Amino acid sequence: MNDSNSQTAYGVFKPVGHVLASFPTERDARSAVEALKQAGFPNVAFYPAEEVRERAERDIANAGVLASIGQELNLVKQQRDLAEEGHPFVSVLAPEDEAARRAADIVARYNADRAQKFGRLIIEELIEPGTGQRQAKESPDTGLDPQTRSGNESGTGPTTH
């Protein structure tokens, strides 16, 4: 997640054309990297939790005003929170829908807690979170719905409907 190979939108990390997945353990993440490479994905990267946390802190500090209008800033906060809990991340270039679905299927086999495909205009959830909660209306003011099994992302908590 260094500046030389990342993409940004409004001052925050947004790797357009990539699937970004988080994992509960480094072992799971590294196993997913190997499986993705064996499946023919040439551009796969592993990011330790500390590197993700540091990048997220920089992005939050440097985020432009427009980042707070959409969900980009909330996603970076969520990545920071997962990284603070020790979750490493894996990024894989998968710009086409079919490739993104294949990548999501692979990372799910290695216990990914979430996987998101970053498009130019939308960020698509590829792995259904394990909270059992419905998707609620999202706005920059309310943060994101709980998406991990713990449901404890920044600015979120268990939602009652």
N, C-alpha and C positions, 0 to 999 in steps of 0.2 A: 504494500500500500504506500510505496514511496511516491514522491511527486513525479518522478520521471516516467512511470508507467501507468499513471492513474488518470481518470477523467473526472472533471468536476462540473457541477451546475450550481450557480449562485454561491460559489465558494465552498461547497461541500462535496464530498466524494460521491460520484454517481458513475459507475462503470458501465456505460451504455453498451449493450450487446453481450453482457456477461451475466452469468448466474453467480450469485454470491450466497454461500451457504455457511451456517455456523454449526458447530458441533460441541457436544458436551465434553469431549476429551481430545487431546492431541492425537492419541492413537487412532481414534475414529477418523479424524480429519486426514491424517497421513495415509490411512488405508484407502480413503475415498480418492485422494490424489492419485494413488497408484492405479486404482480401478478406472478412473477417468482416462488416464493416459493409455491404459491397456485397451480401452474402448475406442481409442482413436482421437481423443481430444488433445491437440498438440499444445494448447496454451492453457496450462493449469498452474495455479500458484497457491502455496500455503502461506498463511499469515498467522504468526503467533498472537495470542491474546494481547500481550503487552504492546505489540506494534499496532494492532487495531485500536486499542485504547488511546495510545499516544496520537494517532492520526485523527481519531474522533475528537479528542480534546482540542487539537489545533483547528479542525474544521468548525467546531462549535464556536471557538473564540473568533474565527475569521469569517463566519457566515455572513453573507450579504442579506439585505432586507428581504429580497425575493425568496430566499431559502425558507423564511418563516411563513410565506404565503402558501406554499405547497407542503408536501409531506417530507421533502428532502431532509430538513433539519431534524424532524422527529425520527426519521430512520437512522440518522447518524447518532442521535442520543440513544436509540435502542441498541445499535451496534456497540456503543461505548458501554452500556449497562451489561450486555452479554460478555463483552471482553473483560470487564471488571470481575465477573463471576468466573473467569478463566476459560471462556469459550474461544477456541481458535476459529479461523475462517478459511474457506477455500473459494477461490475465484476461478471460473472456467469460461473461456470465450465460447459462446453459443448463441449467435445472433438470430438464427432461425428458430421458429417455434418448435419444430420436431427435435432439433438438437437440444434445446433448453429442456424439453420434457424428458429426453433420454438422460441428460445430466442430472435432473431432479430425481429420476428413478434410481440412478446410481447412488447419489449422495444419501437418499432415504434409506438405502440398504445398510449404510454405515452410520445410522442414528442421527443424521442431521436434524437439528431442532427446527430449522427453517431454511428455505431456499427461495431467493427472489430473483426474477429476471428483470434487469434494468433496461427498459426501452427509452426512447427519446422523450416520450410524453407520459408513459405510465411505468409503474413498477408492479410487476405481477407476482403474487404469492404462488409458488409452485408446490409447496408442501403445506397441507392443511395442518394448522397448529392443533395441539392436543388438549386444548382447554375445554372443548365442548360448547363454547360460547358462540353466539351468532355474531356475524359482522355487524357493527353498528355504524351509523353515520360518523364519518371522520371529518374533523376540521383541524386547522393548525392550533386552535385554542384548546381542544380536548385531547390532543395527542393521538396515539395509535391505539387500536384495540389490543388487548393482551394477545400476543401471538406465540409465546413460548409456553411450555407446559407449566412453568411457574406463574405466568401471568403478571410478572413484576417488572415490566419495562418502565422506563422513565415516563412519568406523567400518566401512567395507567395503573390499573389495579383490577381486581375482579369486578366485572360489570354485571349489574342486575337489570333485567328487562322485565 
